[in-house]
Amino acid sequence: MSVYSKYFLPWCTNLACGGEPIARQRAKIVPRARGEVLEIGIGSGLNLPFYDTAKVQKIWGLEPSPEMRRMAEQVAHGVDLPVEFIGLPGEEIPLDDGSVDTVLVTYTLCTIPDAALALQQIRRVLKPGAELLFCEHGRAPDEGVRRWQDRIDPFWSKFSGGCHLNRPIDDLVRQAGFRIAGMETMYIPGPRTHTFNYWGTALAE
């Protein structure tokens, strides 16, 4: 692992994902979580303050980066919820089938190398009727923006920890066997190539 990946990238990711526009998006989706929650890509713990402690019993925080987990552990000390960290990627969820009430994924499907496999794993661990809550950036609806996303993506992903600008989040969720029960989209403040957001709820078919 390079010095850039170990030291600079976690700090930069935390800064970029901790801004006010993204915080407003987190506030729309995170409080919907209930029961025993699996958060995929818990990162530096930016979602933790947004959980409704009256509705959540436990959080499993899946995060492969030791540096990001250390940051999240500091945040976890300040919330009134039990958080258990798992140092594995989204494609490797070490929980039993049908064991989770809610899966939360925010600004993570853009980065997971095999997002389709991760979504299959998510579907496996959800209880019958349980919800996948998602809030992601991805492929824009405007043709001109999409062209720029496709041009920038090969370079952007190399220095952003594998983040992709042009993944069609809704299609990925549906192709994994989920039914989207409700979804909203919009550009949030920032460069349009980076800021088309999808957020909502999905159920396993």
C-alpha positions as CSV (number, residue, x, y, z in Angstrom):
1,M,0.0,0.0,0.0
2,S,1.4,3.4,-1.0
3,V,1.8,6.3,1.4
4,Y,-0.9,8.1,-0.6
5,S,-3.4,5.3,-0.1
6,K,-2.6,4.8,3.6
7,Y,-2.4,8.4,4.8
8,F,-3.7,11.0,2.4
9,L,-6.6,9.1,0.8
10,P,-8.5,8.4,4.0
11,W,-8.2,12.0,5.1
12,C,-9.3,13.3,1.7
13,T,-12.2,10.9,1.5
14,N,-13.4,11.9,5.0
15,L,-13.2,15.6,4.0
16,A,-14.9,15.1,0.7
17,C,-17.7,13.0,2.1
18,G,-18.2,15.1,5.2
19,G,-19.5,18.3,3.5
20,E,-22.8,19.9,4.2
21,P,-24.6,18.8,0.9
22,I,-23.7,15.2,1.6
23,A,-24.7,15.5,5.3
24,R,-28.1,16.6,4.2
25,Q,-28.4,13.5,2.0
26,R,-27.4,11.3,4.9
27,A,-30.0,12.9,7.1
28,K,-32.7,11.8,4.5
29,I,-31.8,8.1,4.6
30,V,-29.9,7.0,7.7
31,P,-32.6,7.6,10.2
32,R,-34.8,5.1,8.4
33,A,-32.6,2.2,9.6
34,R,-34.1,-0.1,12.2
35,G,-33.2,-3.2,14.2
36,E,-29.9,-4.8,13.6
37,V,-28.2,-2.9,10.9
38,L,-25.3,-3.7,8.6
39,E,-23.6,-0.7,7.2
40,I,-21.5,-1.5,4.1
41,G,-18.5,0.8,3.8
42,I,-18.9,2.5,7.1
43,G,-15.7,4.5,6.2
44,S,-14.8,7.1,8.8
45,G,-18.2,6.8,10.6
46,L,-19.9,9.8,9.0
47,N,-23.3,8.1,9.2
48,L,-23.1,7.3,12.9
49,P,-24.5,10.5,14.3
50,F,-27.6,10.2,12.0
51,Y,-28.9,6.9,13.3
52,D,-32.1,7.0,15.3
53,T,-31.0,5.3,18.6
54,A,-34.6,4.5,19.5
55,K,-35.0,2.3,16.4
56,V,-31.6,0.6,16.1
57,Q,-30.3,-2.2,18.4
58,K,-26.9,-2.8,16.8
59,I,-24.7,-1.8,13.9
60,W,-22.2,-4.0,12.1
61,G,-19.8,-1.6,10.3
62,L,-18.1,-3.3,7.3
63,E,-15.0,-1.5,6.2
64,P,-11.8,-3.0,4.7
65,S,-9.5,0.0,5.3
66,P,-7.8,-0.1,8.7
67,E,-7.2,3.7,8.6
68,M,-10.9,4.4,8.0
69,R,-12.0,2.0,10.7
70,R,-9.8,3.7,13.2
71,M,-11.4,7.0,12.3
72,A,-14.9,5.4,12.6
73,E,-14.0,3.9,16.0
74,Q,-13.4,7.4,17.4
75,V,-16.8,8.5,16.2
76,A,-18.5,5.4,17.6
77,H,-17.3,6.3,21.1
78,G,-19.6,9.4,20.9
79,V,-22.8,7.6,19.9
80,D,-25.2,5.6,22.1
81,L,-25.2,2.5,20.0
82,P,-23.2,-0.7,20.0
83,V,-21.0,-0.8,16.9
84,E,-19.1,-3.9,15.8
85,F,-16.5,-3.4,13.1
86,I,-15.7,-5.9,10.4
87,G,-12.5,-5.5,8.4
88,L,-13.7,-7.0,5.2
89,P,-14.9,-5.7,1.8
90,G,-18.5,-5.6,0.6
91,E,-18.1,-8.7,-1.4
92,E,-17.3,-10.7,1.7
93,I,-20.0,-10.3,4.4
94,P,-19.4,-12.8,7.2
95,L,-23.0,-12.8,8.5
96,D,-25.6,-15.6,8.4
97,D,-28.3,-15.7,5.8
98,G,-31.4,-13.7,6.7
99,S,-29.8,-12.2,9.8
100,V,-30.1,-8.4,9.3
101,D,-33.0,-6.1,9.6
102,T,-31.6,-3.2,7.5
103,V,-28.6,-2.8,5.2
104,L,-27.4,0.7,4.7
105,V,-25.0,1.7,1.9
106,T,-24.1,5.3,1.3
107,Y,-21.5,6.6,-1.2
108,T,-19.9,3.1,-1.4
109,L,-21.4,1.3,-4.4
110,C,-19.3,3.6,-6.5
111,T,-16.1,2.2,-5.1
112,I,-16.7,-1.5,-4.4
113,P,-14.8,-3.4,-7.2
114,D,-17.6,-6.0,-7.7
115,A,-20.7,-4.0,-6.8
116,A,-23.0,-6.7,-8.3
117,L,-21.4,-9.4,-6.0
118,A,-21.7,-7.1,-3.0
119,L,-25.4,-6.5,-3.7
120,Q,-25.9,-10.3,-3.9
121,Q,-24.3,-10.7,-0.5
122,I,-26.5,-7.9,0.8
123,R,-29.6,-9.7,-0.4
124,R,-28.4,-12.9,1.2
125,V,-28.1,-11.5,4.7
126,L,-31.3,-9.5,4.8
127,K,-34.3,-11.0,6.6
128,P,-37.4,-11.6,4.5
129,G,-39.1,-8.2,4.0
130,A,-36.1,-6.3,5.3
131,E,-34.9,-3.1,3.6
132,L,-31.8,-2.0,1.7
133,L,-31.4,1.7,2.2
134,F,-29.1,3.4,-0.3
135,C,-27.8,6.9,-1.0
136,E,-25.2,7.0,-3.8
137,H,-23.8,9.2,-6.5
138,G,-23.7,7.8,-10.0
139,R,-24.6,8.0,-13.7
140,A,-26.3,11.2,-14.6
141,P,-29.5,11.5,-16.7
142,D,-28.2,14.2,-18.9
143,E,-26.3,13.0,-22.0
144,G,-23.7,15.8,-21.9
145,V,-22.9,15.1,-18.2
146,R,-22.7,11.4,-18.9
147,R,-20.2,11.9,-21.7
148,W,-18.0,13.9,-19.3
149,Q,-18.4,11.2,-16.6
150,D,-17.2,8.6,-19.1
151,R,-14.2,10.7,-20.1
152,I,-13.1,11.5,-16.5
153,D,-13.9,8.2,-14.9
154,P,-10.7,6.2,-15.9
155,F,-8.5,9.0,-14.4
156,W,-10.7,9.9,-11.5
157,S,-10.9,6.3,-10.2
158,K,-7.1,5.9,-10.1
159,F,-6.6,8.5,-7.5
160,S,-9.9,8.4,-5.6
161,G,-9.6,4.9,-4.2
162,G,-11.5,3.3,-7.0
163,C,-14.5,5.6,-6.9
164,H,-16.5,5.5,-10.2
165,L,-18.6,8.4,-11.4
166,N,-20.7,6.6,-14.0
167,R,-22.3,3.6,-12.3
168,P,-26.0,3.3,-12.9
169,I,-27.0,2.7,-9.2
170,D,-30.7,2.0,-9.8
171,D,-29.9,-0.6,-12.5
172,L,-27.3,-2.3,-10.3
173,V,-29.8,-2.6,-7.4
174,R,-32.5,-4.0,-9.7
175,Q,-30.2,-6.5,-11.4
176,A,-29.2,-7.9,-8.0
177,G,-32.9,-9.0,-7.5
178,F,-34.2,-6.0,-5.5
179,R,-37.4,-4.1,-6.1
180,I,-37.0,-0.4,-5.6
181,A,-39.8,0.6,-3.3
182,G,-39.1,4.3,-3.4
183,M,-36.3,6.4,-4.9
184,E,-35.5,10.0,-5.4
185,T,-32.8,11.6,-7.5
186,M,-31.2,15.0,-8.0
187,Y,-28.0,16.9,-8.5
188,I,-26.6,18.1,-5.1
189,P,-24.3,21.2,-5.0
190,G,-20.9,20.5,-6.7
191,P,-19.6,19.5,-10.1
192,R,-22.4,17.8,-12.0
193,T,-20.2,14.9,-13.1
194,H,-19.8,14.0,-9.4
195,T,-23.0,14.9,-7.8
196,F,-26.0,13.2,-9.3
197,N,-27.5,11.4,-6.3
198,Y,-29.9,8.4,-6.0
199,W,-31.4,7.6,-2.6
200,G,-34.2,5.3,-1.5
201,T,-35.4,1.9,-0.3
202,A,-35.2,-1.5,-2.0
203,L,-36.7,-4.9,-1.1
204,A,-35.5,-8.3,-2.2
205,E,-37.9,-9.8,-4.8
